[in-house]
Amino acid sequence: MHKLRGLLAVVIVVVLLAVCGCNGPQVSKPRVISCSIEPVALIAQAIAGDSLKVQVLSGSDGAPLSNARELLLQGALTFEAGMPADAWCASVSGGSALLVDLSSVLEDKPANGSWLSFRDAAAMARHMRDTLSATYPELKGTFDAGYTTFVDKCSKADSRLKQLVWKARSRAFLAPDNVWSGAAHDYGLSLIVRPELKDLDLTTEASGTVVMQWGDIQGARVVVTDVKPGKSPAVQRLSNGLVLCALDPLAGTGEGSFVEWLEAEHTLLGVALAD
């Protein structure tokens, strides 16, 4: 009888271990994720809502924060755009964190600035949703709902912008780099990249003459520049014939959601081209 009771006790213990798990205590993933730059964080916030804490690893200029590595290690994973703007992300992680390259799902990957295209942003959001659902399966419903709403808003904003840009007289603009190449592709615009623009005082008559010559073939006189610190994105028509369009590609000055910020930037470009 005692042997039977002992055997029964062993069986009960085995069953309890099987039910409760015999691999030791389960470690829950922190409900914190990191994003390389502000635009990526805005997309993540749209997908996750209040279910996760979303932290940004860079400042308004796109450079990594001094404690970027510390923040990165606090999160369950880190989303990066996979563009030149956040090429520093891999070195900051030191291979000790899970990095998710959102550009890996883009069919026509732009040279830079993938987040500035509503089409590419929607594709990146889908990859983000799928990754988050695999990491936090208990929150899949939240991520699905956030993604659906995000894509719907992107589509509506994109339609409004196409109507604006298609009415523009000019179909080309100049810029010192290719960060707006994805956006230009979406709206059938030509981007003329001239790195020399960074070193010119665009307000002078001489600079106006030079820039007009660069854009002469395509009739481009709109120059897109990065907004200066402390300033807001704006369009400025100069006496030398140029139209300056100061935009904020890293959402450093933006307010509101991702869609609200990006639509405002594209609207300014459309206004500049329309004149």
C-alpha positions in Angstrom: 0.0 0.0 0.0 2.8 2.4 0.9 4.6 1.6 -2.4 1.3 2.3 -4.3 0.9 5.6 -2.5 4.5 6.5 -3.3 4.0 5.7 -6.9 0.9 7.7 -7.1 2.7 10.7 -5.5 5.4 10.5 -8.2 2.8 10.4 -11.0 1.1 13.4 -9.5 4.3 15.4 -9.4 5.2 14.4 -13.0 1.7 15.5 -14.2 2.0 18.9 -12.3 5.5 19.5 -13.9 4.1 18.7 -17.3 1.2 21.1 -16.8 3.2 23.9 -15.2 6.3 23.5 -17.4 9.4 21.7 -16.3 11.9 24.1 -18.0 12.0 26.6 -15.2 10.3 29.9 -14.9 9.1 31.5 -18.1 10.7 34.9 -18.8 8.3 37.4 -20.3 9.5 39.8 -23.0 9.6 43.4 -22.0 6.8 45.4 -23.6 9.3 47.9 -24.9 10.5 48.2 -28.5 13.1 50.6 -30.0 13.1 52.4 -33.3 16.1 54.0 -35.0 14.5 57.3 -36.1 11.4 59.2 -35.3 9.4 58.4 -38.5 9.9 54.6 -37.8 8.8 55.2 -34.2 5.6 57.0 -35.4 4.7 54.0 -37.6 5.3 51.6 -34.7 3.1 53.8 -32.4 0.3 53.6 -35.0 0.5 49.8 -35.1 1.0 49.2 -31.3 -1.1 52.0 -29.8 -0.7 52.0 -26.1 0.1 48.3 -25.8 3.9 48.9 -26.1 6.3 51.5 -25.1 8.1 52.8 -28.2 11.4 54.5 -27.7 13.5 56.4 -30.3 17.3 55.9 -30.4 18.2 59.1 -32.3 17.7 62.9 -31.9 15.9 65.3 -34.3 19.0 65.3 -36.5 19.0 61.5 -36.9 22.2 61.0 -35.0 22.2 58.3 -32.3 21.6 59.5 -28.7 24.5 59.1 -26.3 22.6 56.4 -24.5 21.2 54.7 -27.7 22.9 51.4 -26.9 21.4 51.3 -23.4 17.9 52.1 -24.7 18.3 49.5 -27.4 19.1 46.7 -25.0 16.0 47.5 -22.9 13.7 46.6 -25.8 12.6 43.2 -27.1 13.6 44.3 -30.6 14.6 47.3 -32.7 13.1 48.4 -36.0 15.4 50.2 -38.4 14.6 51.7 -41.8 17.6 50.1 -43.3 18.6 53.3 -45.1 21.7 55.5 -45.0 20.0 57.7 -42.4 20.2 54.9 -39.7 23.2 52.9 -40.9 24.7 53.5 -37.5 22.1 51.2 -35.9 24.0 48.0 -36.4 27.2 49.3 -34.9 25.3 50.7 -31.9 23.7 47.3 -31.3 27.0 45.5 -31.4 25.2 42.4 -32.6 23.7 41.9 -29.1 20.1 42.9 -30.0 17.5 41.8 -32.5 17.4 44.3 -35.4 14.5 44.2 -37.9 15.4 45.9 -41.2 12.1 47.2 -42.6 13.5 47.9 -46.0 13.9 44.2 -46.6 10.3 43.9 -47.7 10.3 46.7 -50.2 10.0 45.6 -53.9 11.5 48.8 -55.4 13.8 49.8 -52.6 14.7 53.5 -52.9 18.3 54.7 -52.4 17.2 56.5 -49.2 14.2 57.9 -47.3 11.9 54.8 -47.7 9.6 56.2 -44.9 8.9 59.3 -47.0 6.8 57.2 -49.4 3.3 56.3 -48.3 3.5 53.2 -50.4 6.7 52.0 -48.8 5.6 53.1 -45.3 2.5 50.8 -45.7 4.8 47.9 -46.7 7.1 48.6 -43.7 4.1 48.7 -41.4 3.0 45.3 -42.6 6.4 43.8 -41.8 6.3 45.6 -38.4 2.8 44.2 -37.7 3.9 40.6 -38.5 7.0 40.9 -36.4 5.2 42.3 -33.4 2.5 39.6 -33.7 5.1 36.9 -33.6 6.9 38.5 -30.7 3.7 39.3 -28.7 1.0 36.9 -29.9 -1.3 37.9 -27.2 -1.5 41.4 -28.8 -2.1 40.3 -32.4 -5.6 41.7 -32.5 -4.3 45.1 -31.4 -1.6 45.1 -34.1 -4.0 43.9 -36.8 -6.4 46.7 -36.0 -3.7 49.3 -35.8 -2.2 48.2 -39.1 -5.6 48.3 -40.9 -6.3 51.8 -39.7 -2.8 53.0 -40.6 -3.0 51.7 -44.1 -6.4 53.2 -44.7 -5.1 56.6 -43.6 -2.0 56.3 -45.8 -4.2 55.4 -48.8 -6.5 58.4 -48.3 -3.6 60.8 -47.8 -1.8 59.5 -50.8 -5.0 60.0 -53.0 -5.3 63.6 -51.8 -1.6 64.3 -52.5 -1.7 62.8 -56.0 -4.6 65.2 -56.9 -2.5 68.1 -55.6 0.8 67.1 -57.3 -0.8 66.2 -60.6 -2.0 69.9 -60.9 1.5 71.2 -60.4 3.1 73.0 -63.3 6.6 71.6 -62.6 7.3 67.9 -62.5 10.9 68.1 -61.2 12.8 69.5 -58.2 16.4 69.7 -57.0 17.9 68.5 -53.8 21.4 68.0 -52.3 20.7 64.3 -51.7 18.3 61.5 -52.6 16.3 61.2 -49.4 13.1 62.2 -51.2 13.6 59.8 -54.1 10.9 57.4 -53.0 8.3 60.2 -52.7 9.4 61.5 -56.1 8.8 58.1 -57.6 5.3 57.8 -56.1 4.1 61.0 -57.7 5.9 60.7 -61.1 8.3 63.5 -60.3 12.0 63.8 -61.3 14.5 64.4 -58.6 17.7 66.2 -59.7 20.4 65.5 -57.1 23.1 68.2 -56.8 25.3 67.8 -53.7 26.8 71.3 -54.4 23.5 72.8 -53.2 24.7 72.3 -49.6 27.5 74.8 -50.0 25.5 77.5 -51.9 23.9 80.6 -50.6 20.7 80.1 -52.5 19.4 83.6 -52.0 22.0 85.3 -54.2 21.5 86.1 -57.9 24.6 84.1 -58.9 23.3 81.0 -57.1 20.0 81.4 -58.7 21.6 81.5 -62.2 23.6 78.4 -61.5 20.7 76.4 -60.1 18.4 77.4 -62.9 21.0 76.0 -65.4 21.1 72.7 -63.5 17.3 72.4 -63.7 16.9 74.0 -67.1 16.2 70.8 -69.2 13.3 69.8 -66.9 12.2 73.3 -66.0 13.1 72.7 -62.3 13.4 75.8 -60.0 12.2 74.2 -56.8 15.0 73.4 -54.4 14.2 71.1 -51.4 16.4 71.6 -48.4 16.4 70.3 -44.8 14.6 72.6 -42.4 17.0 74.5 -40.2 17.1 73.9 -36.4 14.5 76.0 -34.7 12.6 76.6 -37.9 9.4 75.1 -39.3 9.0 73.5 -42.8 8.0 76.2 -45.3 8.0 77.4 -48.9 9.9 80.6 -49.8 9.9 82.3 -53.2 13.1 84.2 -53.8 13.7 87.2 -56.0 16.3 85.2 -58.0 13.6 82.9 -59.4 14.2 79.9 -57.1 11.5 78.4 -54.8 13.0 77.0 -51.6 11.0 74.2 -49.9 12.4 73.5 -46.5 11.2 70.1 -45.4 11.7 67.9 -42.3 12.5 64.3 -43.5 13.1 63.0 -39.9 10.0 64.4 -38.3 12.0 66.5 -35.9 9.5 69.3 -36.0 6.4 67.3 -36.8 3.4 67.0 -34.5 0.7 64.4 -34.5 0.6 61.0 -36.2 2.9 59.7 -38.9 0.3 60.3 -41.6 -0.4 63.9 -40.5 3.3 64.7 -40.4 4.1 63.2 -43.8 1.0 64.6 -45.6 2.0 68.0 -44.4 5.5 67.6 -45.8 4.3 66.4 -49.2 1.7 69.1 -49.3 4.4 71.8 -49.0 6.3 70.2 -51.8 3.1 70.1 -53.9 2.5 73.8 -53.2 6.1 74.7 -54.2 5.8 72.8 -57.5 2.4 74.4 -58.2 3.7 77.9 -58.5 
